[in-house]
Amino acid sequence: MSVECRHFWRRRFLIGGAAALAAACGCAPRIRTWTPPQSPDSLDNVSFLHYLATAPLANVDEAARAVLILLEPEAPPLAVQERMAAAQRKGLIRAGWKLRGEHVLTRGVLAYMLRRACELPAGANDALPAGVGDRRYAIRACADAGLLAHGAADESISGGELLGAIRSADAWQEAHSR
């Protein structure tokens, strides 16, 4: 085997290994393993918000429900699939992210949802394909508006943090009279 051929295969092996390692180390969305004592879907909106305060990790479905409550407080609770579809229709979640309801909620996803719900100014990243800085920019915009603290886009969010962010977004909307 020639030297060029060996280097080609070595590089290919290293790139493949790096991709597998990245997926195994958390670059891919994580699924929450904690199971709540009662299904949040069985709770009315007020009880659901109280439940969030006790959740050690929030998931994308819970964030979608909380933000939809923020947007339409009087609307009846939706089923999981309907909630995720409604969140995509309202632009709270980009389809290109391929998120599922059971994925752990990250600071970047929550920030993007809040930025869209509060109609904070869009940036140049919104014109780019999904995933190219959109969540990082959303964190900056939400931090500047006082909705969410700065942090890494892939940092996990607890239910209490989600509830606090929803409370801040509600106060922001009141102050800026939708």
N, C-alpha and C positions, 0 to 999 in steps of 0.2 A: 504494500500500500504506500502510495506516495506521501510526502510530507504535507502537501496541500490537502489531500484527502483526509488525513488524520486530523489536521487542524479544523477542517470543515466539520467533521463528526464530533470533535471535542467541543467546538463552539455550539453546535446544535444540541448536544447533551447538556451543556451548562445552561443554555437558554431554556430548555425544557424543564430542567431541574429548578431553575429560578421561578418559573411560572407555577410549577406545582407547589413550591415552598410558599409563594405569595398567597396562593389559594388556601393553603393549610394554615397559614399564620394570621388569617383574619382580613385579608383584602377582599374576600368574597363576603356577602352579607351573612351574618350569623343568625341562627334561629334560636329564639329564647327557649330555654329548657325549664325555667321556673313555671310552675303551674299554679294559677291563682286558686284560692279555696273555693270560689264560686265563679262560674263563667261570667265575665263582664257583659256578655250579650244578653244575659237574663236581667240585667239591671236597667232601671230607668235612667234618664240623663243625669239627674242630680246624684243618685247613688253611684253612678259610674264615675263622676268627678270625685266623689269621696273615696272611691276605691283606688283611683290613681295615686292618691297620696301615700298609699301603702305598698305600691308595686315597686320592687327593687330594680326592675328593668321594664321599660315600656317597649311595646312593639309598634310596627308601622300601622297596623289596624287601629290600635288604641289612639294613636296620634291623629289618624284620619277622622276617627269619630269625634275626638275632642275639638279639632279644628272645624269640623262640620257643625258641631254644637255652637262654636263661636260665631260662625257665619249665619246659622239659622237656629236660634235657641228653641223655637217652638216646634221645629220639625220632629216627627216621630223617629225613634231609632231605626236604623236600617240594618239589614243582614250584612255579614262580612263582605260578600261579593259585591253587593249593591254599594256599600260604603267605599270600597276601593275603586269601583267604577265611577262613583260620584266625585271622588277626590281627583281622579284623572280628568274627568270632564271639566271640572272647575280649575284645572291647571295646578293643583296642589302637589301632584306627583307627576313626574315625566315617565311616559311609557318606556322610554329607552333605558331606564334604570332597572327594569325587570324586577321590581320589588314585589314581595308577597306580604300579606298581612302578618304572618308569623315572624318575619325578620325583625331583629332587634333595631329599635329606633336609634338613629345616630343624630348628632348635633347638626350636621349638614342637611339632612333630610328635614328635620324639624324646622330649621332656619328657612329653608326654601318654602315650606308649607306656610309658615308665618308671614314671610315676605309677600307671598302671593295673596294670602287672606287679608292682610292689612294694606295691600296695594302699595307697598313701598316702591320707590323708583327702580325701574329695571336697568340693568347694566348691559354692557356690550356682550357679556357672556351669554345672555339669553338668546342671541342670534346664532350661537355656536351649537354644535351637536350636544346632546345630553351627556353630562358627565365632565365637560371640559370647564372646570372652575365654577360651575353654577352654584354648587353648595358652599364653596368657600366664599364667594361673593355674597351669598345670602347671609352667611354668618356675620360678615362685616356690616351689611346693611341692617340686620336685626340688632347687632350690638350698638351701632350708632343711634338707633331708635330707642334703645333701652329695653328691648324685648327679650334678649338672650345674651348671656355672657360670651366673650370670646372663647375659643377653644378649637381643638382639632375637628375637622369635618367628620372623621370616622369614630369619634368619641361616643360611647353609649350614653343614653339618657335614661334616668330613672323616672318613675311615674310622678314623683314629687317635683322633679325639674320640669317635666312636661306640664303639670298643673300650674306651676309658677309662671311658665312662659305663656300659657293660655290666659292667665290672670293679667299679666303685663300687656298682652295683645288686646285684651278686652278694654283695659284702661286706655291704651293708646288709641283704639278706635273711638272710644267715648270722647277723648280729648280732641280728636281730629274729625269728629262727627261724620264718620263714614262718608 
